[in-house]
Structure formats: C-alpha cells, structure tokens
Amino acid sequence: MMTAAKQREIQEQVAEADEQEVLPEPRAMQAGARR
C-alpha cells in the first residue's frame, strides 16, 4: 500500500530524473525507440 507522502516523493524523484534525463523512463524509452 502506498501512502500519499510516498507517492508524492516518488513523483518528485521522477520529475527530477525527467529533467536531468538520468533514469530510463517509459516515455523517454518510447521516444528514443521512435526516432
């Protein structure tokens, strides 16, 4: 079970990673595959 605080923490980490392009997120992987 995920708490709201934990979900928010994960979302923030994902947002930071998305800006830095550090983690291979599904969106980034799909965009790279389409190129």
C-alpha positions, 0 to 999 in steps of 0.5 A, spaced: 500 500 500 502 506 498 501 512 502 500 519 499 507 522 502 510 516 498 507 517 492 508 524 492 516 523 493 516 518 488 513 523 483 518 528 485 524 523 484 521 522 477 520 529 475 527 530 477 530 524 473 525 527 467 529 533 467 536 531 468 534 525 463 538 520 468 533 514 469 530 510 463 523 512 463 517 509 459 516 515 455 523 517 454 524 509 452 518 510 447 521 516 444 528 514 443 525 507 440 521 512 435 526 516 432 
